[in-house]
Amino acid sequence: MVVGPKQRQIAFRHDLKQKIYQLIKECHQDCSWPIGWICKTVQVARSAYYKWLHHKPSKGEIRDQKILKQIKEIAKSNNSLFGSPKMTMALNAQRKEGEPVVLSV
């Protein structure tokens, strides 16, 4: 969970990289531009692009995606009025198995 300015900056950079990798993929597929040339132009290592392209989500990432989906559903159902403590209680009430969810502020 993003807390301070440094975490926000890290999250912003991560999102930017994801968008750049997606752009490289689309340019290669749609325009048949060489991946090496695109990576050199946008100053991204070709190996980093291929690592992103062939990445398989870990168990933790899959779990986090499921929890995020639940959080969005709960927020939508109550007009985003829950804070962290109430959201944690609502998430844990919905969970049937596994360890309880702990959200940090």
C-alpha positions in Angstrom: 0.0 0.0 0.0 1.4 3.4 -1.0 2.0 5.6 2.1 4.6 8.3 1.7 6.2 10.4 -1.1 9.0 7.8 -1.7 6.5 5.0 -2.1 4.4 7.2 -4.4 7.4 7.9 -6.5 8.3 4.2 -6.7 4.7 3.3 -7.7 4.7 6.1 -10.3 7.9 4.8 -11.9 6.5 1.2 -11.9 3.4 2.3 -13.7 5.4 4.3 -16.2 7.6 1.3 -17.0 4.5 -0.9 -17.4 3.0 1.7 -19.9 6.3 1.9 -21.8 6.6 -1.9 -22.1 2.9 -2.1 -23.3 3.7 0.6 -25.9 6.7 -1.3 -27.1 4.6 -4.4 -27.5 1.9 -2.6 -29.4 4.4 -0.8 -31.7 6.0 -4.1 -32.5 2.7 -5.9 -33.2 0.9 -3.2 -35.0 3.7 -1.5 -37.0 6.3 -4.4 -37.1 9.0 -2.1 -35.7 12.1 -4.0 -34.4 12.0 -4.4 -30.7 15.7 -3.6 -30.4 15.2 -0.3 -32.1 12.2 0.6 -30.0 13.9 -0.2 -26.8 17.0 1.8 -27.8 14.8 4.8 -28.7 12.9 4.8 -25.4 16.1 3.9 -23.5 14.8 0.6 -22.0 17.0 -2.5 -21.9 15.8 -5.1 -24.3 16.3 -7.8 -21.7 14.0 -5.9 -19.3 11.3 -5.8 -21.9 11.6 -9.5 -22.5 11.5 -10.2 -18.8 8.3 -8.2 -18.5 6.9 -9.9 -21.6 7.4 -13.4 -20.2 6.6 -12.6 -16.6 4.3 -15.1 -14.8 2.6 -13.6 -11.7 3.6 -15.1 -8.4 1.2 -16.5 -5.8 1.4 -13.3 -3.8 0.6 -11.2 -6.9 -2.4 -13.3 -7.7 -3.6 -13.1 -4.1 -3.1 -9.3 -4.1 -5.1 -9.0 -7.3 -8.0 -10.9 -5.8 -7.9 -8.8 -2.6 -7.8 -5.6 -4.7 -10.8 -6.8 -6.7 -12.7 -7.4 -3.4 -11.7 -3.9 -2.1 -13.0 -2.3 -5.2 -16.3 -4.2 -4.9 -16.7 -3.2 -1.2 -15.8 0.4 -2.0 -18.3 0.6 -4.8 -21.1 -0.9 -2.7 -20.7 1.7 0.1 -19.6 4.8 -2.0 -16.0 4.5 -0.7 -16.9 5.4 2.8 -14.9 2.7 4.6 -11.5 3.6 6.0 -8.7 1.1 6.5 -10.1 -0.5 9.8 -13.6 -1.1 8.4 -12.3 -2.2 5.0 -10.1 -4.8 6.8 -13.1 -6.1 8.8 -15.3 -6.3 5.6 -12.6 -8.2 3.7 -12.0 -10.6 6.5 -15.8 -11.2 6.9 -16.0 -12.1 3.2 -13.0 -14.5 3.2 -13.8 -18.1 3.7 -10.4 -19.7 4.0 -6.8 -18.6 4.4 -5.1 -16.2 6.7 -6.9 -12.9 7.5 -6.1 -9.8 5.5 -4.2 -7.0 7.2 -4.3 -3.6 5.6 -1.8 -1.0 6.6 -2.6 2.7 6.8 
